[in-house]
Amino acid sequence: MIDLLSYLCIGIGIVFWFWGTVPLLGHRSVLFKLHSLSVADTLGSMSIIFGLFLKIPNEWPLLILAIISLAIWNTVLGYVLAYCSSGGMYDR
């Protein structure tokens, strides 16, 4: 049962990854595309890491560190990219 739940989480994560790339093909703004991609990528990666946590629970410290660093770095780098692409660094 745990293996099935693990594979389900990994599958959901892969679906989120592909779902996040769909807005890249549209004609929306760069910031919308960046936001869609970063949110879907973060959720997909966290789902995959949670699936790995269910699969190999003896590696929990490394997987928890991966989830925390993923949440922090994806958020920070998303803001930095949005700031730079909106021309914020040229306002001085």
N, C-alpha and C positions, 0 to 999 in steps of 0.2 A: 504494500500500500504506500509506503514511504517512497519507493522508487517511482511509482506512478505519479505521485505528487511532485517529486523532484523533476521528472521529465515534463510535467505540465508547466511548472514554473519556468524551466529553461525554454520551452516552446513559446510561452507567453512573452518572454524576454526577446526572443528572436522576432516575434510578430511586432512588438513595439519598435524594434530597430528598423524593420522594413516600413512600418507605418510612419515613422518619423522622416523617412526619405521622400515620401509622396509629396509633401508641400514644396520640396525643392524644384519640382517640375512645373509648378504653377507660376502665375504672373503677379504674385504678391510682393510686398516689400522685402528687403533683405533682412530686416529685423524680425518680421513675422516668420520667415524661413528659419532664421537662427534660433528663435524661441521654440518653434515646433520641433526642430531637430534636437536641441539640447534637452528638452523635457522628455521626449520619447527615448532618447539615448540613455538618460539617467534612469528612467523607470525600467527600461529593458535590461540595462546592466545590473541594476539592483535585483531584479527578478531572477536573472541568471545566477547571480552570486547567492541568492537565497536558495535556489534549486541546488547549487553545489553544496551549500551548508547542510541541506537535507541528505545529500548523497554522501558526503564525507564530514560528519559532525566532529571528528577529532581535530580538524583544522579550523575550529571556530575562532581562535584569536586572529588569525590571518584574514579570514573572511569578514569578520566584523571590522577590522582595520580597513579592508578594501571597500566596504560599504560606506564607512565614514569618510574616507578620503575621496571616494567617488562623489559623494553628495557635496562635499565642500569644494573640490576643485572644479567640478562641472558647473556649479553655481558661480563661482568666482570668475572662471574663464569665460563663461557666457556673458557676464556683465562687462568684462574687459573688452570682449569682441564687439558687443553692442555699443559700448562707449566709443570705441575707435571707429566703427563703421558709420556712426551717426555724425561724425565730424566733431565730436566733443574735444578731441585733443587739439583742434585748431582754433578753439574759441579764445585763446589767450591773446 
